[in-house]
Amino acid sequence: MFKLPVHRLFHAVCFGASMLLSPLAAHAGDTAADLPAGSYKIDKYHSTLIFRANHLGFSFYSASFADFDAALELDPADPAKASLSVDINAASLHLTATPPDGFRDMLLGPDWLNVSDHPKITYRSTGIELTGATTAVVTGDLTFRGVTRPVELNVRFNGGYPGLAVYDPQARIGFSATGTLKRSDFGMSYGLPPEGSNLGVSDEVEFVIETEFSGPPLKETEGQ
C-alpha cells in the first residue's frame, strides 16, 4: 500500500479541509441583510467569557466562567430591536492561573461571588444603540449577587452567513464584546484598595466576550 510521509499527509488533509471550507469563507463576510430573522442560540464551543481585575496595581488577574448560556432574537433588517438574554453559572468559575489551595473556594464564598446564595448571574438587554455599520452599544440589566444594575456592552458584529448545506446548514453569526462594571455596585466590597492606594483588588472589573450564535436553518434543509 502506498503511504505518504506524515508531514505530507498532514498537508494533504489541511489542503482538503481548505477546499471543503472555501465556500464557507466566501460567505463568512456576508452582510447582516443576508441573514434570516429569528432565534439564535449560543454556540458554546466557540464562546468565551473572561474577566479581569487589577491586583495591587502590578497586574491584572484574569479568570473566566465555563458554563453560560445565551439567546438572541434578531431581525437583521432592524438590529436595534434585537434582544439578548444571558445566564451564567457562577459556580463554573475557572481560574486561568494556578491558584493556591483554597483560593477558588474563597472566591466562590460570601465575600466574593457568594455562590451559595446567588448561584446565577443574569443579563437582559434593555436597548441597543447602533454606533456604526458593525458596532453597537447594548444596554442591559445585570443581576449579580442579588443586585440588579445597568451595564453596557460595546459590541462588534464580526460577520455571518445564512448557512451552508450539509456542513453547517444553520445561519451563523459572530460577535466580540467588551465592558466594565464596579463590583462595589453589586455589594462586593471585600479587598477594595484604600482611597488613593492600589493595595487591593480594583473596584473596576473588565470583561471580554467572544461568541458565535447558530440561527434558523437554510430553507432548503428545514424539516430534514
TANORGI-V225159 format. One record per helix or strand of 3 or more residues. SS is the DSSP state (@ for helix, = for strand). FROM is the first residue (numbers start at 1). TO is the last residue. If there is no record, write none. Layout:
# TANORGI-V225159
ss=<SS | SS>
from=<FROM | FROM>
to=<TO | TO>
This chain:
# TANORGI-V225159
ss=<@ | @ | = | @ | = | = | = | @ | = | @ | = | @ | = | = | = | = | @ | = | @>
from=<6 | 32 | 38 | 44 | 48 | 59 | 68 | 76 | 83 | 90 | 93 | 103 | 120 | 135 | 147 | 170 | 183 | 201 | 219>
to=<28 | 34 | 42 | 46 | 55 | 65 | 74 | 81 | 89 | 92 | 95 | 108 | 130 | 144 | 161 | 182 | 186 | 217 | 221>
